[in-house]
Amino acid sequence: MFSRGGVKANFSAELIFLLGLVVFLPSLEAPKTYCLLLFIAVIIYRQIRKKRLNDVSFGDYLLISWMLVGFLVALFSPFDHKEWGGAITAMLIPLLLLCLRRCAFSDKNIKTIFYGIILSTTLALAWGYWQLWMNYKFLLELNSVGHVNHTAIYLCLAYGAALAGAIRPNCSWKSRIFFMGMTGVLCVSVIVAASRISLLAMLAVTLSFLFFRFWGNKKSLLLSVLAFSLIIFATYKVNPPVVSRVIGTLDSKEGIQDLPRYKIWNTAFLAWKNNPVFGVGLKNYSQISEDKIKGWLAKEGKTYDKNKYYPYAHGHSLFFNVLAEQGFVGAGVIFTVLIYFSFLLYKYKPYATDSPINWSLWFGAVGAIEVVVVNGLFNTTLHHEHGLLAVLLIGLWWARVNVPLEKKEL
């Protein structure tokens, strides 16, 4: 069920295009897109040539369903806007994951990819900090990723990949120092981005990694948690903007009903109630206008209250956005995919004696799932650059499931 399929990659075409995707993903739009499409084309070509298109598993069927569900909901969309274009764009993320499953990258290839993720993010960060320093931007943003919330999600994913390299067992001190340093840089950058939910996601990733890595070694676990607590205390004392925002939120006398996101979620829920099976179509959330809300409420015998509903470009939550745009059908597929991979990660947790590669890949995939879910509470994850990075980390691990790994390290 979980055989790697594919061909062994030793700086082959698929590896070159995947590295191009990794390098350009946070920085340059057009090269990133070209590399993504070329990588997918090469994998499909190789599968056709070797007649392996019938080598599918339950997970493959799930991803195929994810690819096609956007077109299904577009057929029933109440709006004529971007539902078909949205379906085409959205299918690239599951298609990338489906292709990655069929790549048999060597340990050296994985090493190169992981370093590429960290270094390309660092280079993009240098540009972002330069923009801040020169007052060209008021918030930390990666050039291709864009909006600070999206940037914070991307940084959280890269942070998980770096932390995976820093705490994995049986690695050289040089590698550990490099990844620890990059973990620190990315941690500070998430704090500078001042996204409260991304800060929570980073905390969740860190605590879970420490728990999984040192469970059974109480002394190491205690020391790690103590060091982490000291870092949190130092951050609190420095009092960066994100800490002030968190404290302000906790001290606020406003109820949840006064928050802008609550009004957006009310709108999303109302849209779903009126289109429960197929939703309004991908990229059509912005078409939920004030007049449309008034019409839906009139059907229920209710009047419009601007303090309860707020038309917006998206649902500001993975869960509400998927329900509103894709209904039960799309939400069922996507949430089943997340549950399926969470189950696989639980089932195939590496042993203490496993290779550093095994640990790096597993931690990277665990971090990706956690960031998607935690950030997804308040932001629309699983799309654009951070969506591609999330499935990249999951796909690299999935390709190695139940396959003996070489005893090599990053």
Steps between C-alpha positions, in 0.01 A plus 500: 500500500777742587771402254690792357436430132671755281863503395810557702600864482866597498487861386255389234249730331238461774751587773627805311147634447404426862809683624405788272156504661656501848745779416250730326192422712533783756657754266407492131154432358555402136807270544322325788199427279710375210699264724181364658339426165818347357544277806142374470541446124819294545343276765189439290715425195708247693188331642348468153826373352539232768125418494452568871186708484302208646727475805267685738405478867223635719709812557532552125124476455457759776734740322329442165169580671656818640616596150156449347270629773555864401359428154203319650402789725551742210217325316257596777638844587232770546748756364663538162841634599830315560380151594656326197830687521503435874452128439793492256728687739398295806570167331874578478552445874362142517658427161842600637446271799392217271815543289731521801374162617654349187846649546776276631741768615825385656621618839737748331209634297291547817795673664520745210125567506493568875793738479331663202180562699688664787745705293242623248278614788798675660582682176138607461507620861805714427299677230205537739713650775660738248154618401421560868829682562448731202135559593383360168277265702341539840473125567733206440410335170669251269489628143310216332302398808362847561261596781650486848257227613603281206865580567462399865348166398787437256755588769331259744533217248867582438550524878364146536741373233795673671401375847471150355865520395605646834353237734518178296720229649830367368605805297836678485569804717552715189153423370347550842663843542386609152139397556493642853620833365236500225235399754590809703485729196161366394365513855591868529350567157165343597499729806587803282214412264274557805239238408342372820370175354836432333668550836260242644574264211874537558452421869292194412765375255780552751328329793382205291847452348661500844237259630540254211878524493575465872207295623653222709799716592361708785822688567540619140131584477514702822811691391349573158174629646697709752710656223188565296330662801799732546473604135130578547576701814775696323263571211238625744754734662612640165130560429491494118178617328355148480525462879324833548229388260452173689482680837264756351274223374496328840431828683236615254148539636355430157319174445568271208193643327681834475796361309515558120578133440183399687294707256686344206436151639131582545491594134678178402261291708199675347637435150548134586147467642362625170737281290567206733600227254724671241560850640538812288804384301874544539617864499139615511492596867553864405167493315310468827388860502293691751198471270547124478519474879181705533325268255603186686394649833164607354430136415543420870283791602797691644636848441856595414717619788838646403627415848453129427596464134795630303555434126867422435735356238532163678379317809808577714505135606579181312197331652243775439642583157483139381145458630383820331675441166477120468223390735479158658649337191825696486538527876453125534778429251752749641443413864520129419838566337626677815371218724651236272848651507476559876422130539796401281734724699379338822532150354848549356668699776876428476692309764787654699745288296368617162715712271513880523332513158201306633465736797542815289234393251256390770540815708469716189169333409368520859586871512325558167176337620511695827558834330222435248251412775600755768544791261191379320290593801539870418653507148439326170784248477561237230530742211761701313867481606452378854260232375764378255767494772269309735426222249866495396601413856220242527572351159874453560418297810213308337730382221715329763226335707573136574820512293842421653714812519873535447703572811602845388436840649413851388 
